[in-house]
Amino acid sequence: MMPVGAVVQQGTTAQVGGQVNHAPTTLINEGSTVLTNDDFLGRVENTRSEIRQLTSNVAEIGTIHQRVLGSPDNSSSAQLENLVAQTQILNTRIKDQIKFLEMDAAKSLRNGSKNTTKDSQVRTLRNNFKSQLEDYEREETLYRQRYQEQIARQYRIVNPEASESEVREAAEADWGDEGVFQTAVRSIQR
């Protein structure tokens, strides 16, 4: 039985590369004690470390995107899928930890002693995390644009008489693991 006023912070489960990864589920009891500043700052440092890992993952995703665009192969695609899944799990874990820290900082306020250290640490973490999520979104958007441009170029080579609307439609289509060239070669061989 859960204590009255308790909030459950759900963990996440995802399968990555054949193994199941669990982010913990944390029970946060509103009546529980507030973290000491040292414990709080320890959690802040751990979350900063995870945000640095997120930064590293986003950079690696960008590198793999370049590799996939240059020479699509199954190993790069599988590596990309694995890293994206790990990054999504990491995003959730960071978000949950920031929520936990925000709740702890709010409990500090409710106990009558405004803890500006906790408030500023949470605000900084939230801003850093938001910045990294925006970088991640920019990388994904840039990849989609470059992928569509590549498909459009390939489609124009294979179909030089294609109209702009046909090229645009081809660029927005899902070519899966096959590109325009592979599809054209397959259709010629039939």
Secondary structure as the mmCIF struct_conf table of DSSP 4:
data_model
#
loop_
_struct_conf.conf_type_id
_struct_conf.id
_struct_conf.beg_label_comp_id
_struct_conf.beg_label_asym_id
_struct_conf.beg_label_seq_id
_struct_conf.end_label_comp_id
_struct_conf.end_label_asym_id
_struct_conf.end_label_seq_id
HELX_LH_PP_P HELX_LH_PP_P1 MET A 2 PRO A 3
TURN_TY1_P TURN_TY1_P1 VAL A 4 GLY A 5
STRN STRN1 ALA A 6 GLN A 9
STRN STRN2 THR A 13 VAL A 16
TURN_TY1_P TURN_TY1_P2 GLY A 17 GLY A 18
STRN STRN3 GLN A 19 HIS A 22
HELX_LH_PP_P HELX_LH_PP_P2 ALA A 23 THR A 25
STRN STRN4 THR A 26 ASN A 29
TURN_TY1_P TURN_TY1_P3 GLU A 30 GLY A 31
BEND BEND1 SER A 32 SER A 32
HELX_LH_PP_P HELX_LH_PP_P3 THR A 33 THR A 36
HELX_RH_AL_P HELX_RH_AL_P1 ASN A 37 GLY A 70
BEND BEND2 SER A 71 SER A 71
HELX_RH_AL_P HELX_RH_AL_P2 ASN A 74 ARG A 110
TURN_TY1_P TURN_TY1_P4 ASN A 111 GLY A 112
HELX_RH_AL_P HELX_RH_AL_P3 THR A 116 VAL A 158
TURN_TY1_P TURN_TY1_P5 PRO A 160 GLU A 161
HELX_RH_AL_P HELX_RH_AL_P4 GLU A 164 GLU A 172
BEND BEND3 ALA A 173 ALA A 173
TURN_TY1_P TURN_TY1_P6 GLY A 176 ASP A 177
HELX_RH_AL_P HELX_RH_AL_P5 VAL A 180 GLN A 189
#
